[in-house]
Amino acid sequence: MIIYEVNLTVKHKIADDYAAWLPGHIREMLQLPGFESAEWLSDEDFHEESGADPRWTILYRLGSHDDFIRYAENDAERMRAEGIDRFGRNFEATRRILRVREAFERVPRREP
């Protein structure tokens, strides 16, 4: 499994519009081959009082590295352009690819 992490810093002045657009964009990503799930994470509650720009992370789970390569070669430019065309330079995005080395789950303890 591959985690495709997209970190966003969105200027406060467009944050509401971006937040309204983002779920549709995520759903469109999930229609692409190999994309299995996504989570939208936020730390905005911690920055809301300060008026700082929201920072959000989207974690996409893909089945394999080959799935990510297919995305990068066939769809990434178009998908990235959608946000840039709509919001210009009012946000920044950084990305990284993480390979799941090992997954762990909590094992319930048996009562004696």
N, C-alpha and C positions, 0 to 999 in steps of 0.2 A: 504494500500500500504506500501511496505517496500523499503527502500533505502539501498542497499549494497554498502558501500563506500570502495574503495581500494585505498590507498595512496602509491605511488611509489616514491622512490628516486633511480635514475639510475646513475651509474658512467658515467661520461662524455665520457670515452673511448669507451663505448658500446652504447651510447645513440642513435646514428643513426640507428644501427641494431635493437635495441629494439623498436624504434619508427616505423620501417618498419614492424616488427613482430606483434606489439600490435593490430592494427585494425583487423587482421584476428582472433586473440584470442578473441577480444570483439565480433566479429560476431559469433564465435563458442559458446560463452557464451549465446548469444541471441537465439540460437537454443535449449537451454535447457528449459524444462517445467517451466513455471512461469515467465521467464525473459521477460520483455515487452519492455524495451528501455535502452539505455546507453548514457552517455555523457563522453567525455574525456576532462578534464580540465587541464590547464597548467599555471604555473607561470614562465616558462622558459624565457619569454621575459624580465622579471624583473631581471633575474640572468645571462643572456647570456654574458653581458659585463664582469662580474666578473669571468667567467669560472667555476662557481659553478655547481655542479651536478644538472641536471634537476629534478624537482619534479612535478609529475603528479598525478591527482586524477581521478579515473573512478567511476562514479555514475551509478549503475545499479538499475533499478526500477523493482521490482517484485510485483506480484499481491497480495501475502499474506505471512504471516509468515510461513505457512505450505509449501509454495513454496520454501522458503529459507531453511527450515529444510530438505526438499527433496534433494536440491542441496548439502547441507552440508553432508548428509549421503551417497549420491550416486555419486557425481561428483566432489566435491571440491578438494579432494586429487589428482585426475588425472589432473584436470585443473591447479592446482598450480604447479604440477610436470613438466608440459610442459615448463614453464618459467625457472624453476630451472635447468632442464636438458640442456636447450639451453644456459643460461646465467650464471649459477653457482651462485656465491656469489657477482656478480657485480651489484646487485640491492637489495633493501630492500622493503618489502611490509608490511604495517599495514592495518588492516581492522576493520570496525565497522558496526553494523547494526542499522539503524534508522527507527523508525516507524513514518509515517506521521500522526500527530495528527489532523491537519486541513490544508486544502489548501485554498489559497486565489488567486483571480485574480483581476486584475485592472478592474474597472467598468468605462467605458467612461462617462465623465461628459456631461450632456445635456446642450446645449447652450440655453439661454433664448430667 
